[in-house]
Amino acid sequence: MSFKPIPINPKKSPKIWVYIVVSTLILGVVGYFAYQYLFSPGSRRWLDFSAFKQNRDDYAEILLLPGMRCGDAPFAFPTTGAIFGLWSQSYRPGHIHAGLDIFSATEPGATPVYAAYPGYLTRKADWISTVIIRHPNDPLEPGRQIWTYYTHMADDQGEESFVSEDFPTGTAEVFVEAGQFLGYQGNYSGNPANPTGLHLHFSVVKDDGNGSFLNELEIKNTYDPSPYLNLAVNHENNPETFPICEDEITFENWDLVKEYE
């Protein structure tokens, strides 16, 4: 009769829950990247982003300029750049973008930003990188009040604001003409630990009915900017291509500030 020796430290098989956890993590990562590539609105448009940053001169056909008016658009374009992020676009699961992200491919504090339409400018006391302009008469619906919102105008740490010195924190209801210099594009996200890429975020915000503006972060509180700029900036209608003017282009006689290299 023979006996099978019993090991002193028998090898234990991994528990089933280990396989479940590892499999779930792998599926989650694969699913996230599949969403970004296949289902995330506008993901293909971003494939040109790195090349655009390296040499924007190669992308002159998608570069929009300050003071540019497309056809009979009520608004003129507020800065220099290409629109990579459109209204109603999703950057990640559960997120819907409520404005436009206009990238200049320069450096923070180099590319000027201007008011797209005349109105009354406010900069709240705690706004490092942001201004908002009240427009009492919506050019598309007279009698309705709207707001235009401009943000990210500071360095990544929020230590240096690029908003014009004409509009210090606490500014309220200062009238500005279309073409008024507001500041420079920056990369401040509101969180120094997570800076955003250098760009201007621009949106058209709804009034709350009591003379103030609604929360711009929620798309339901904003308007599609397409008819205001006469550009195809609604991602649902333009999921892949860069918005460019398909109409006659004219330029406003704005007093433009030099863009720094």
Number of C-alpha atoms within 10 A of each C-alpha: 2 4 5 5 6 7 7 6 6 7 7 6 6 8 8 8 9 10 11 11 11 11 11 12 12 12 11 12 11 12 12 16 13 12 15 18 13 12 15 19 23 25 19 16 15 14 10 11 15 11 13 19 14 11 12 19 12 11 13 12 12 18 20 22 16 21 24 23 25 22 15 15 19 17 21 25 26 27 27 25 23 25 23 23 26 28 25 23 24 20 15 15 11 6 14 18 20 28 29 24 22 23 26 26 23 21 17 22 21 19 27 26 28 26 28 25 23 17 22 17 23 22 21 14 11 9 18 23 26 23 26 24 27 27 20 17 14 15 16 11 9 9 11 14 20 25 26 24 21 25 27 30 34 26 24 23 16 21 11 15 24 25 29 16 10 11 16 17 18 12 14 17 14 14 14 18 15 19 23 19 21 23 28 27 33 34 25 29 21 18 11 14 10 12 17 16 16 26 30 28 21 22 25 22 29 22 20 13 10 6 11 12 21 17 13 20 15 14 19 15 16 23 19 22 23 16 16 21 21 21 19 22 27 21 22 14 9 16 19 15 15 22 21 17 18 11 13 9 12 13 13 13 10 15 11 14 14 9 14 11 7
